[in-house]
Amino acid sequence: MTDSTHSEPNANADDSRAEPAQVAGVLAQFADAGALLEAARQVRAAGYRRWDCHTPFPVHGMERAMGIRMTVLPWLVALGGATGVVVALGMQWWMNAVDYPLIISGKPLFSLPANIPVAFELLVLFGALAAFFGVLALNGLPRLAHPLLANERFRRATTDGFFLSIEAADPNFDSQQAAALLDEVGAASVETFKQVDAGRAIPRGIVLALAVVVLAAMIPPLVVAQRRAGTSEVLRAHPVPDMDQQPRFDTQAATPLFDDRRTVRPPVVGTVARGELLDDAHLTLGLVDGQPAATLPQAVLDSLDQDAKQGDQLRLIRRGQQRYNIYCAPCHGLDGGGQGPVSVRAAEVVMAPGKGAWTQVPPLHGDEQLRLSLGQLYDTITSGVRREGVDKPTMPAYGPQISVEDRWAIVLYVRALQRSQRASPDDVPQQFRSQLDQVSP
């Protein structure tokens, strides 16, 4: 081409013997992306292996023109992730099942589901490390300098220049033949570029700074090693102390804050914890004038009235059914017949010869239970039942576990269970009595 320029590596003819040691490759500039794309096809067809294209933006189809194969990076990431999973499972197996086996609630020393979170974390970590270092290795990085970076013309590669470079390390490289080929495929300019001068020394200031950084980085591990090797009465420095060294008083220690110098203070006489004032014996104890109540407390009646106003007359009973199924049904059964799973299992195991004694759970709709007042039912839930001649309680107290309102809700549901087991036709609402004949006996 008439507008192409050629720059030989040396002006003197007798310096041609030094060309292989000085020339790093041949650089060609093209007018646009289309010309560069066609040149890439021609250079590839010529059999060159160590060459590259440089553009300020991605060029569609360039990878096919250059014959670039699919990268092996995904396989490296997959291998790194698989290695992370193996390392995580092996580490947890060694720690939990071999080096420090500890049985917790009968669980196995090693089980796959319990170790999945750590395996997933190491899968991500090792995969990310494989991706990071794989990119560096596949691209020949880190590389502090490249011969092309010293070329003035090549600086336009990041703005509006389109370049193709053939490296001198290519087995078929010849500077004159490579320049002629690039000239033939439409290069606007062709020139050789030389190796970067590697004889320049690193500035002394940088060397000193690096030395200071290295020495400073050695201080923390040396201090840690010294502390681990010896003992000290000084507490460790905690940047985030949390609750390790919080100001506090030991249980039996003396304190100057009070006249009696006691750290543990007795409760103030006459005080009641918030929300625990038992000012309504009917509601909290089920008693009226010291006797078991036969009626519901006013607070429960008000709650029923409020539910009725809101169109939900059965809310409290449904709440009682829910609490009953949780706390009572395991022994009393869902129907109150005393055949809950705990009772049935006890009859099979505990009552066997030599296994102890078991008090059979009575049905809630029996004659004795029907005679219990509402207050007595409430007290049974609150305080439990202890029969004569039995060391342990027949039924434990559920007062600490069930709130006052929920205890009265259970009482209402128990009454509903008793009513359901001894219902008569008169108990059926008038509008539904016509359907009784349709129910099979």
TIVO-872501 format. One record per residue (C-alpha): residue number from 1; x, y, z; residue in one letter. Coordinates in nm, 4 decimals. Each point is the difference from the previous one (the first is absolute). Layout:
N
- NUM / X / Y / Z / A
...
This chain:
441
- 1 / 0.0000 / 0.0000 / 0.0000 / M
- 2 / 0.1223 / 0.3485 / -0.0792 / T
- 3 / -0.0808 / 0.1466 / 0.3443 / D
- 4 / 0.1600 / -0.2778 / 0.2032 / S
- 5 / 0.3201 / 0.0638 / 0.1928 / T
- 6 / 0.2685 / -0.2413 / 0.1080 / H
- 7 / 0.2433 / 0.0486 / 0.2862 / S
- 8 / 0.2908 / -0.2409 / 0.0099 / E
- 9 / 0.1451 / -0.0885 / 0.3369 / P
- 10 / 0.3463 / 0.1424 / -0.0739 / N
- 11 / 0.1418 / 0.2508 / -0.2461 / A
- 12 / 0.3301 / -0.1797 / -0.0609 / N
- 13 / 0.0017 / -0.3060 / -0.2250 / A
- 14 / 0.2574 / -0.1840 / 0.2114 / D
- 15 / -0.2348 / 0.0169 / 0.3043 / D
- 16 / -0.2390 / -0.2538 / -0.1526 / S
- 17 / 0.1588 / -0.2773 / 0.2039 / R
- 18 / -0.1238 / 0.1668 / 0.3189 / A
- 19 / -0.3610 / 0.0231 / -0.1275 / E
- 20 / -0.1341 / -0.3189 / 0.1657 / P
- 21 / 0.1215 / 0.1205 / 0.3395 / A
- 22 / -0.1463 / 0.3495 / -0.0342 / Q
- 23 / -0.3177 / -0.0314 / -0.2034 / V
- 24 / -0.3041 / -0.1077 / 0.1992 / A
- 25 / -0.2396 / -0.0148 / -0.2969 / G
- 26 / -0.1747 / 0.1821 / -0.2802 / V
- 27 / -0.2883 / 0.2413 / 0.0555 / L
- 28 / -0.2515 / 0.1016 / -0.2666 / A
- 29 / -0.2746 / 0.2598 / 0.0171 / Q
- 30 / -0.3235 / -0.0258 / -0.2005 / F
- 31 / -0.2514 / 0.2620 / -0.1030 / A
- 32 / -0.3086 / -0.1609 / 0.1541 / D
- 33 / -0.1374 / -0.3121 / 0.1662 / A
- 34 / -0.0999 / -0.1620 / -0.3286 / G
- 35 / 0.3532 / 0.0217 / -0.1379 / A
- 36 / 0.1405 / -0.1415 / 0.3250 / L
- 37 / -0.2490 / -0.2877 / -0.0086 / L
- 38 / 0.1049 / -0.0993 / -0.3530 / E
- 39 / 0.3683 / 0.0337 / 0.0908 / A
- 40 / -0.0519 / -0.2340 / 0.2948 / A
- 41 / -0.1371 / -0.2651 / -0.2359 / R
- 42 / 0.3010 / 0.0339 / -0.2297 / Q
- 43 / 0.2560 / -0.0111 / 0.2825 / V
- 44 / -0.1643 / -0.3087 / 0.1441 / R
- 45 / 0.0017 / -0.1659 / -0.3423 / A
- 46 / 0.3724 / 0.0790 / -0.0308 / A
- 47 / 0.0660 / -0.2289 / 0.2997 / G
- 48 / 0.1050 / 0.2498 / 0.2656 / Y
- 49 / -0.0648 / -0.1039 / 0.3604 / R
- 50 / 0.1320 / 0.2772 / 0.2267 / R
- 51 / -0.1951 / 0.3041 / -0.1098 / W
- 52 / -0.2885 / 0.2146 / 0.1223 / D
- 53 / -0.2456 / 0.2735 / -0.0976 / C
- 54 / -0.0469 / 0.3217 / 0.2007 / H
- 55 / -0.3159 / 0.2110 / -0.0302 / T
- 56 / -0.1601 / 0.2754 / 0.2112 / P
- 57 / -0.3257 / -0.1987 / 0.0120 / F
- 58 / -0.1091 / -0.3637 / -0.0564 / P
- 59 / -0.0266 / -0.0955 / -0.3678 / V
- 60 / -0.2733 / -0.2502 / -0.0846 / H
- 61 / 0.1397 / -0.3170 / -0.1583 / G
- 62 / 0.3624 / 0.0734 / 0.0922 / M
- 63 / 0.0376 / -0.3160 / 0.2078 / E
- 64 / -0.1067 / -0.2139 / -0.2993 / R
- 65 / 0.2301 / 0.1867 / -0.2364 / A
- 66 / 0.2940 / -0.0557 / 0.2359 / M
- 67 / -0.0943 / -0.3626 / 0.0666 / G
- 68 / -0.0175 / 0.0480 / 0.3750 / I
- 69 / -0.1254 / -0.3158 / 0.1660 / R
- 70 / -0.2310 / -0.0154 / 0.3006 / M
- 71 / 0.1889 / 0.0786 / 0.3188 / T
- 72 / 0.0698 / -0.2748 / 0.2528 / V
- 73 / -0.0813 / 0.2416 / 0.2832 / L
- 74 / -0.3474 / -0.1555 / 0.0715 / P
- 75 / 0.1684 / -0.3376 / 0.0483 / W
- 76 / 0.2499 / 0.1560 / 0.2391 / L
- 77 / -0.2847 / 0.1593 / 0.1975 / V
- 78 / -0.1893 / -0.3317 / 0.0081 / A
- 79 / 0.3140 / -0.1805 / 0.1181 / L
- 80 / 0.0582 / 0.2644 / 0.2678 / G
- 81 / -0.3594 / -0.0252 / 0.1212 / G
- 82 / 0.0172 / -0.3810 / 0.0138 / A
- 83 / 0.3258 / 0.0257 / 0.1941 / T
- 84 / -0.1672 / 0.2371 / 0.2454 / G
- 85 / -0.2849 / -0.2448 / 0.0605 / V
- 86 / 0.2425 / -0.2892 / 0.0587 / V
- 87 / 0.2144 / 0.2103 / 0.2350 / V
- 88 / -0.3060 / 0.1205 / 0.1961 / A
- 89 / -0.1498 / -0.3476 / 0.0431 / L
- 90 / 0.3364 / -0.1527 / 0.0859 / G
- 91 / 0.0781 / 0.2760 / 0.2496 / M
- 92 / -0.3360 / -0.0323 / 0.1765 / Q
- 93 / 0.0208 / -0.3803 / 0.0015 / W
- 94 / 0.3448 / 0.0145 / 0.1588 / W
- 95 / -0.0987 / 0.2609 / 0.2595 / M
- 96 / -0.3383 / -0.1466 / 0.1022 / N
- 97 / 0.0367 / -0.3743 / -0.0534 / A
- 98 / 0.3716 / -0.0714 / 0.0528 / V
- 99 / 0.2001 / 0.2658 / 0.1823 / D
- 100 / -0.2680 / 0.1210 / 0.2455 / Y
- 101 / -0.3087 / -0.2250 / -0.0148 / P
- 102 / -0.2876 / 0.1379 / 0.2039 / L
- 103 / -0.3463 / -0.1583 / 0.0081 / I
- 104 / -0.2747 / 0.2635 / 0.0271 / I
- 105 / -0.3591 / -0.1176 / 0.0584 / S
- 106 / 0.0757 / -0.3311 / -0.1678 / G
- 107 / 0.0852 / 0.1625 / -0.3339 / K
- 108 / 0.2557 / -0.1737 / -0.2249 / P
- 109 / 0.3581 / 0.1195 / 0.0193 / L
- 110 / -0.0056 / 0.0803 / -0.3712 / F
- 111 / -0.3014 / 0.0506 / -0.2240 / S
- 112 / -0.0109 / 0.1619 / -0.3418 / L
- 113 / -0.2934 / 0.2442 / 0.0549 / P
- 114 / 0.1611 / 0.1605 / 0.3051 / A
- 115 / 0.3220 / 0.0648 / -0.1931 / N
- 116 / -0.1517 / 0.1474 / -0.3164 / I
- 117 / 0.0287 / 0.3708 / 0.1076 / P
- 118 / 0.3765 / -0.0150 / 0.0541 / V
- 119 / 0.0432 / -0.2053 / -0.3180 / A
- 120 / -0.1924 / 0.2644 / -0.1949 / F
- 121 / 0.2121 / 0.2811 / 0.1439 / E
- 122 / 0.3269 / -0.1712 / -0.0930 / L
- 123 / -0.1397 / -0.0852 / -0.3428 / L
- 124 / -0.0538 / 0.3709 / -0.0633 / V
- 125 / 0.3357 / 0.0973 / 0.1545 / L
- 126 / 0.2101 / -0.2524 / -0.1911 / F
- 127 / -0.1929 / 0.0690 / -0.3212 / G
- 128 / 0.0636 / 0.3734 / 0.0334 / A
- 129 / 0.3708 / -0.0567 / 0.0713 / L
- 130 / 0.0262 / -0.2314 / -0.3014 / A
- 131 / -0.1663 / 0.2657 / -0.2181 / A
- 132 / 0.2289 / 0.2763 / 0.1273 / F
- 133 / 0.3300 / -0.1835 / -0.0263 / F
- 134 / -0.1115 / -0.1821 / -0.3164 / G
- 135 / -0.0531 / 0.3320 / -0.1789 / V
- 136 / 0.3463 / 0.1137 / 0.1088 / L
- 137 / 0.1670 / -0.3237 / -0.1121 / A
- 138 / -0.1804 / -0.0323 / -0.3345 / L
- 139 / 0.0829 / 0.3615 / -0.0891 / N
- 140 / 0.3628 / -0.0194 / 0.1123 / G
- 141 / -0.0532 / 0.2460 / 0.2819 / L
- 142 / 0.1264 / 0.1723 / 0.2003 / P
- 143 / 0.2279 / 0.1707 / -0.2537 / R
- 144 / 0.1326 / 0.3387 / 0.1008 / L
- 145 / 0.0942 / 0.1115 / -0.3518 / A
- 146 / -0.0614 / -0.0913 / -0.3642 / H
- 147 / 0.1962 / 0.1180 / -0.3044 / P
- 148 / -0.3144 / 0.1414 / -0.1618 / L
- 149 / -0.0545 / 0.2396 / 0.2898 / L
- 150 / 0.3147 / 0.1910 / -0.0987 / A
- 151 / -0.1270 / 0.0572 / -0.3556 / N
- 152 / -0.1365 / 0.3509 / -0.0554 / E
- 153 / -0.2405 / -0.1008 / -0.2778 / R
- 154 / -0.1451 / -0.2876 / 0.2047 / F
- 155 / -0.1368 / 0.2424 / 0.2601 / R
- 156 / -0.2930 / 0.0651 / -0.2358 / R
- 157 / -0.1168 / -0.3604 / 0.0554 / A
- 158 / -0.2181 / 0.1226 / 0.2885 / T
- 159 / -0.1606 / 0.2859 / -0.1987 / T
- 160 / -0.0348 / -0.0423 / -0.3788 / D
- 161 / 0.2807 / -0.2275 / -0.1164 / G
- 162 / -0.0318 / -0.3550 / -0.1389 / F
- 163 / 0.3236 / -0.1998 / 0.0256 / F
- 164 / 0.1314 / -0.3483 / -0.0710 / L
- 165 / 0.3288 / -0.1180 / 0.1502 / S
- 166 / 0.2082 / -0.3067 / -0.0828 / I
- 167 / 0.2492 / -0.0938 / 0.2708 / E
- 168 / 0.3582 / -0.0969 / -0.0680 / A
- 169 / -0.0526 / -0.3118 / 0.2151 / A
- 170 / -0.2140 / -0.1491 / -0.2801 / D
- 171 / 0.1710 / -0.3039 / -0.1585 / P
- 172 / -0.0619 / 0.1398 / -0.3513 / N
- 173 / 0.1044 / 0.3564 / 0.0822 / F
- 174 / 0.2113 / 0.1971 / -0.2446 / D
- 175 / -0.0260 / 0.3763 / 0.0303 / S
- 176 / 0.0179 / 0.0684 / -0.3737 / Q
- 177 / -0.2436 / -0.2757 / -0.0987 / Q
- 178 / -0.2428 / 0.0987 / 0.2775 / A
- 179 / 0.0168 / 0.3665 / -0.1042 / A
- 180 / -0.0587 / -0.0942 / -0.3640 / A
- 181 / -0.3013 / -0.2138 / 0.0920 / L
- 182 / -0.1568 / 0.2757 / 0.2082 / L
- 183 / 0.0639 / 0.2488 / -0.2804 / D
- 184 / -0.1758 / -0.2335 / -0.2449 / E
- 185 / -0.3088 / -0.0465 / 0.2204 / V
- 186 / -0.0657 / 0.3759 / 0.0122 / G
- 187 / 0.1977 / 0.1465 / 0.2893 / A
- 188 / 0.0169 / 0.3794 / 0.0098 / A
- 189 / 0.3401 / -0.0159 / 0.1680 / S
- 190 / 0.2407 / -0.2737 / 0.0986 / V
- 191 / 0.2927 / 0.0247 / 0.2389 / E
- 192 / 0.2074 / -0.2185 / 0.2275 / T
- 193 / -0.0017 / 0.0477 / 0.3758 / F
- 194 / 0.2924 / -0.0819 / 0.2275 / K
- 195 / 0.0444 / -0.1660 / 0.3348 / Q
- 196 / -0.0435 / 0.2164 / 0.3076 / V
- 197 / 0.3274 / 0.0950 / 0.1618 / D
- 198 / 0.0208 / -0.2332 / 0.3008 / A
- 199 / 0.3184 / 0.1498 / 0.1342 / G
- 200 / -0.1647 / 0.2854 / 0.1882 / R
- 201 / 0.0307 / -0.0380 / 0.3770 / A
- 202 / -0.2924 / 0.0382 / 0.2361 / I
- 203 / 0.0140 / 0.3415 / 0.1693 / P
- 204 / 0.1624 / -0.0124 / 0.3406 / R
- 205 / -0.2986 / 0.1638 / 0.1673 / G
- 206 / -0.2296 / -0.2792 / -0.1185 / I
- 207 / 0.2443 / -0.2633 / 0.1271 / V
- 208 / 0.0129 / 0.1630 / 0.3425 / L
- 209 / -0.3793 / 0.0333 / 0.0160 / A
- 210 / -0.0453 / -0.3682 / -0.0870 / L
- 211 / 0.2534 / -0.0975 / 0.2641 / A
- 212 / -0.1839 / 0.2016 / 0.2647 / V
- 213 / -0.3318 / -0.1597 / -0.0992 / V
- 214 / 0.1466 / -0.3512 / 0.0192 / V
- 215 / 0.1555 / 0.0634 / 0.3407 / L
- 216 / -0.3219 / 0.1550 / 0.1333 / A
- 217 / -0.2010 / -0.2985 / -0.1251 / A
- 218 / 0.2259 / -0.2329 / 0.2001 / M
- 219 / -0.0736 / 0.1723 / 0.3317 / I
- 220 / -0.3557 / -0.1367 / 0.0623 / P
- 221 / 0.0871 / -0.3689 / -0.0536 / P
- 222 / 0.3118 / 0.0384 / 0.2149 / L
- 223 / -0.2041 / 0.1554 / 0.2824 / V
- 224 / -0.2613 / -0.2760 / -0.0287 / V
- 225 / 0.2703 / -0.2680 / 0.0123 / A
- 226 / 0.1595 / 0.1637 / 0.3055 / Q
- 227 / -0.3336 / 0.0201 / 0.1845 / R
- 228 / -0.0862 / -0.3610 / -0.0800 / R
- 229 / 0.3350 / -0.1200 / 0.1287 / A
- 230 / -0.0286 / 0.1727 / 0.3381 / G
- 231 / -0.2481 / 0.0992 / 0.2684 / T
- 232 / -0.1097 / 0.3377 / 0.1297 / S
- 233 / -0.2232 / 0.1381 / 0.2729 / E
- 234 / -0.1093 / 0.2863 / -0.2244 / V
- 235 / -0.3331 / -0.0496 / -0.1734 / L
- 236 / 0.0072 / -0.0251 / -0.3750 / R
- 237 / -0.0852 / 0.3100 / -0.1984 / A
- 238 / -0.3469 / -0.0362 / -0.1544 / H
- 239 / -0.0848 / 0.2497 / -0.2772 / P
- 240 / -0.3614 / -0.1219 / 0.0296 / V
- 241 / -0.0376 / -0.1064 / 0.3650 / P
- 242 / -0.3695 / -0.0991 / -0.0301 / D
- 243 / -0.0792 / -0.1695 / 0.3341 / M
- 244 / 0.3475 / -0.1440 / 0.0708 / D
- 245 / 0.1172 / 0.2761 / 0.2322 / Q
- 246 / -0.3176 / 0.1869 / 0.0869 / Q
- 247 / -0.0147 / 0.1847 / 0.3338 / P
- 248 / -0.1895 / -0.2181 / 0.2452 / R
- 249 / -0.0163 / -0.1248 / 0.3585 / F
- 250 / 0.0579 / -0.3599 / 0.0990 / D
- 251 / -0.2888 / -0.1681 / 0.1783 / T
- 252 / 0.1507 / -0.0119 / 0.3511 / Q
- 253 / 0.2367 / 0.2979 / -0.0397 / A
- 254 / -0.0137 / 0.3090 / 0.2200 / A
- 255 / -0.0997 / 0.3359 / -0.1410 / T
- 256 / 0.0350 / 0.3522 / 0.1452 / P
- 257 / -0.3263 / 0.1111 / -0.1626 / L
- 258 / -0.2210 / -0.1190 / 0.2902 / F
- 259 / 0.0306 / 0.0218 / 0.3780 / D
- 260 / -0.0192 / -0.3754 / 0.0475 / D
- 261 / 0.2707 / -0.0418 / -0.2713 / R
- 262 / -0.1979 / -0.2801 / -0.1653 / R
- 263 / 0.0130 / -0.0255 / -0.3783 / T
- 264 / -0.3116 / -0.2181 / -0.0329 / V
- 265 / -0.2974 / 0.2076 / 0.1094 / R
- 266 / -0.3104 / -0.1563 / 0.1593 / P
- 267 / -0.3322 / 0.0905 / -0.1622 / P
- 268 / -0.1679 / 0.3110 / 0.1359 / V
- 269 / -0.2839 / -0.0895 / 0.2342 / V
- 270 / -0.3426 / 0.0545 / -0.1508 / G
- 271 / 0.1081 / 0.0231 / -0.3636 / T
- 272 / -0.1615 / -0.2040 / -0.2776 / V
- 273 / 0.1445 / -0.0737 / -0.3397 / A
- 274 / -0.1639 / 0.1844 / -0.2871 / R
- 275 / -0.3039 / -0.1920 / -0.1275 / G
- 276 / -0.0051 / -0.2448 / 0.2947 / E
- 277 / -0.2294 / 0.1849 / 0.2422 / L
- 278 / -0.2525 / -0.2607 / 0.1163 / L
- 279 / -0.2743 / 0.2423 / 0.0937 / D
- 280 / -0.2845 / -0.2125 / -0.1437 / D
- 281 / -0.0179 / -0.3357 / 0.1808 / A
- 282 / -0.2898 / -0.1132 / -0.2200 / H
- 283 / 0.2062 / 0.0527 / -0.3165 / L
- 284 / 0.3457 / -0.1086 / 0.1159 / T
- 285 / -0.0837 / -0.2665 / 0.2608 / L
- 286 / -0.3497 / -0.1133 / -0.0985 / G
- 287 / -0.1305 / 0.0824 / 0.3491 / L
- 288 / -0.2982 / 0.2006 / 0.1227 / V
- 289 / -0.0037 / 0.0680 / 0.3748 / D
- 290 / 0.2634 / -0.2680 / 0.0418 / G
- 291 / -0.2074 / -0.2678 / -0.1761 / Q
- 292 / 0.0320 / -0.1410 / -0.3560 / P
- 293 / -0.1955 / 0.2234 / -0.2357 / A
- 294 / -0.3092 / -0.1336 / -0.1735 / A
- 295 / -0.0069 / 0.2779 / -0.2576 / T
- 296 / 0.2389 / 0.1575 / -0.2459 / L
- 297 / 0.1974 / 0.3089 / 0.1091 / P
- 298 / -0.1285 / 0.3360 / -0.1146 / Q
- 299 / 0.3090 / 0.0525 / -0.2149 / A
- 300 / -0.0759 / -0.3197 / -0.1937 / V
- 301 / -0.3687 / 0.0985 / -0.0375 / L
- 302 / 0.1070 / 0.3400 / -0.1304 / D
- 303 / 0.2278 / -0.1720 / -0.2505 / S
- 304 / -0.2878 / -0.2211 / -0.1161 / L
- 305 / -0.2256 / 0.3024 / -0.0369 / D
- 306 / 0.2652 / 0.1810 / -0.2000 / Q
- 307 / 0.0394 / -0.3010 / -0.2297 / D
- 308 / -0.3766 / -0.0151 / -0.0481 / A
- 309 / -0.0074 / 0.3652 / -0.0984 / K
- 310 / 0.2679 / -0.0734 / -0.2568 / Q
- 311 / -0.1955 / -0.2961 / -0.1382 / G
- 312 / 0.2452 / -0.2621 / 0.1340 / D
- 313 / -0.1828 / -0.1724 / 0.2849 / Q
- 314 / 0.2242 / -0.3075 / -0.0008 / L
- 315 / 0.3433 / 0.1676 / 0.0049 / R
- 316 / 0.0765 / -0.0836 / 0.3616 / L
- 317 / -0.1187 / -0.3596 / -0.0371 / I
- 318 / 0.2094 / -0.0467 / -0.3125 / R
- 319 / 0.2961 / 0.1426 / 0.1914 / R
- 320 / -0.0691 / -0.2484 / 0.2783 / G
- 321 / -0.0124 / -0.2847 / -0.2523 / Q
- 322 / 0.3382 / 0.1004 / -0.1371 / Q
- 323 / 0.1595 / 0.0183 / 0.3472 / R
- 324 / -0.1750 / -0.3240 / 0.1035 / Y
- 325 / 0.1407 / -0.1852 / -0.3006 / N
- 326 / 0.3492 / 0.1180 / 0.0950 / I
- 327 / 0.0050 / -0.0568 / 0.3771 / Y
- 328 / -0.2870 / -0.2364 / 0.0832 / C
- 329 / -0.0639 / -0.2267 / -0.2978 / A
- 330 / 0.3275 / -0.2003 / 0.0352 / P
- 331 / -0.1474 / -0.1620 / 0.3131 / C
- 332 / -0.3750 / 0.0681 / -0.0107 / H
- 333 / -0.0455 / -0.0586 / -0.3739 / G
- 334 / -0.1571 / 0.2317 / -0.2520 / L
- 335 / -0.3506 / -0.1070 / 0.1078 / D
- 336 / 0.0772 / 0.0120 / 0.3737 / G
- 337 / -0.0433 / -0.3758 / 0.0381 / G
- 338 / 0.3381 / -0.0523 / 0.1702 / G
- 339 / 0.1527 / -0.1932 / -0.2899 / Q
- 340 / 0.2685 / 0.2437 / -0.1078 / G
- 341 / 0.3267 / -0.1348 / -0.1454 / P
- 342 / 0.1865 / 0.0476 / 0.3292 / V
- 343 / -0.2640 / -0.1899 / 0.1943 / S
- 344 / -0.0164 / -0.2826 / -0.2540 / V
- 345 / 0.3772 / -0.0368 / -0.0096 / R
- 346 / 0.0222 / 0.0058 / 0.3792 / A
- 347 / -0.2582 / -0.2750 / 0.0246 / A
- 348 / 0.2156 / -0.2145 / -0.2291 / E
- 349 / 0.3420 / 0.0701 / 0.1515 / V
- 350 / -0.0218 / 0.1470 / 0.3496 / V
- 351 / -0.2647 / -0.2442 / 0.1233 / M
- 352 / 0.2010 / -0.3017 / -0.1134 / A
- 353 / 0.1332 / -0.2206 / 0.2853 / P
- 354 / 0.2932 / 0.1645 / 0.1740 / G
- 355 / -0.0383 / 0.3281 / -0.1852 / K
- 356 / -0.1782 / 0.2044 / 0.2664 / G
- 357 / -0.3521 / 0.1352 / 0.0362 / A
- 358 / -0.2140 / 0.2217 / -0.2182 / W
- 359 / -0.3194 / 0.1766 / 0.1046 / T
- 360 / -0.2515 / -0.0327 / -0.2779 / Q
- 361 / -0.1225 / 0.3360 / -0.1307 / V
- 362 / -0.3752 / 0.0327 / 0.0723 / P
- 363 / -0.2361 / 0.1174 / -0.2764 / P
- 364 / -0.0870 / 0.3687 / 0.0239 / L
- 365 / -0.3670 / -0.0779 / -0.0605 / H
- 366 / -0.0277 / -0.2489 / 0.2862 / G
- 367 / -0.2416 / 0.0526 / 0.2899 / D
- 368 / 0.2706 / 0.1214 / 0.2391 / E
- 369 / 0.1383 / 0.2499 / -0.2498 / Q
- 370 / -0.3448 / 0.1283 / -0.0873 / L
- 371 / -0.0525 / 0.0944 / 0.3633 / R
- 372 / 0.3081 / 0.2231 / 0.0019 / L
- 373 / -0.0796 / 0.3701 / -0.0027 / S
- 374 / 0.1623 / 0.2470 / -0.2353 / L
- 375 / 0.2300 / 0.1162 / 0.2783 / G
- 376 / 0.1069 / -0.3571 / 0.0764 / Q
- 377 / 0.0801 / -0.0655 / -0.3661 / L
- 378 / 0.2019 / 0.3225 / -0.0076 / Y
- 379 / 0.1880 / -0.0979 / 0.3174 / D
- 380 / 0.0752 / -0.3452 / -0.1435 / T
- 381 / 0.1646 / 0.1590 / -0.3037 / I
- 382 / 0.1852 / 0.2521 / 0.2149 / T
- 383 / 0.1193 / -0.2191 / 0.2885 / S
- 384 / -0.0181 / -0.3526 / -0.1379 / G
- 385 / -0.1306 / -0.3104 / 0.1765 / V
- 386 / 0.1661 / -0.2032 / 0.2744 / R
- 387 / -0.1838 / -0.3116 / 0.1110 / R
- 388 / 0.0406 / -0.1519 / 0.3444 / E
- 389 / 0.2661 / -0.2648 / 0.0358 / G
- 390 / 0.1851 / 0.1084 / -0.3137 / V
- 391 / 0.3385 / 0.1645 / 0.0431 / D
- 392 / 0.0060 / 0.1815 / -0.3319 / K
- 393 / -0.2758 / 0.2264 / -0.1330 / P
- 394 / -0.2574 / -0.1862 / -0.2048 / T
- 395 / -0.0303 / 0.3069 / -0.2195 / M
- 396 / 0.2628 / 0.2779 / 0.0065 / P
- 397 / -0.0885 / 0.3662 / 0.0452 / A
- 398 / -0.0349 / 0.1919 / -0.3269 / Y
- 399 / -0.0424 / 0.3419 / 0.1603 / G
- 400 / 0.3595 / 0.1066 / -0.0765 / P
- 401 / -0.0450 / -0.0970 / -0.3657 / Q
- 402 / -0.3523 / 0.1146 / -0.0859 / I
- 403 / -0.1238 / 0.3563 / 0.0410 / S
- 404 / -0.3066 / 0.0836 / 0.2125 / V
- 405 / -0.2201 / 0.0756 / -0.3014 / E
- 406 / 0.1053 / -0.3235 / -0.1742 / D
- 407 / -0.0788 / -0.2023 / 0.3158 / R
- 408 / -0.3564 / 0.1323 / 0.0003 / W
- 409 / -0.0196 / -0.0667 / -0.3741 / A
- 410 / 0.0948 / -0.3644 / 0.0669 / I
- 411 / -0.2660 / -0.0172 / 0.2724 / V
- 412 / -0.2626 / 0.1133 / -0.2505 / L
- 413 / 0.1185 / -0.2559 / -0.2551 / Y
- 414 / -0.0051 / -0.2799 / 0.2590 / V
- 415 / -0.3610 / 0.0916 / 0.0784 / R
- 416 / -0.0725 / -0.0171 / -0.3731 / A
- 417 / 0.1597 / -0.3481 / -0.0155 / L
- 418 / -0.2089 / -0.1155 / 0.2972 / Q
- 419 / -0.3139 / 0.1372 / -0.1586 / R
- 420 / 0.0771 / -0.1685 / -0.3327 / S
- 421 / 0.0367 / -0.3449 / 0.1598 / Q
- 422 / -0.3321 / 0.0251 / 0.1912 / R
- 423 / -0.2067 / 0.2038 / -0.2419 / A
- 424 / -0.3769 / -0.0485 / -0.0360 / S
- 425 / -0.2364 / 0.1042 / -0.2807 / P
- 426 / -0.0961 / 0.3009 / 0.2102 / D
- 427 / 0.3574 / 0.1287 / -0.0298 / D
- 428 / -0.0312 / 0.0250 / -0.3794 / V
- 429 / -0.1188 / 0.3425 / -0.1264 / P
- 430 / -0.3574 / 0.0042 / -0.1284 / Q
- 431 / 0.1021 / 0.0705 / -0.3596 / Q
- 432 / 0.2152 / -0.3147 / -0.0122 / F
- 433 / -0.2268 / -0.2511 / 0.1758 / R
- 434 / -0.1688 / -0.0982 / -0.3248 / S
- 435 / 0.3334 / -0.1443 / -0.1143 / Q
- 436 / 0.0324 / -0.2409 / 0.2945 / L
- 437 / -0.2092 / -0.2658 / -0.1683 / D
- 438 / 0.2408 / 0.0014 / -0.2933 / Q
- 439 / 0.2970 / -0.0946 / 0.2189 / V
- 440 / 0.0589 / -0.3736 / 0.0169 / S
- 441 / 0.0307 / -0.1446 / 0.3487 / P
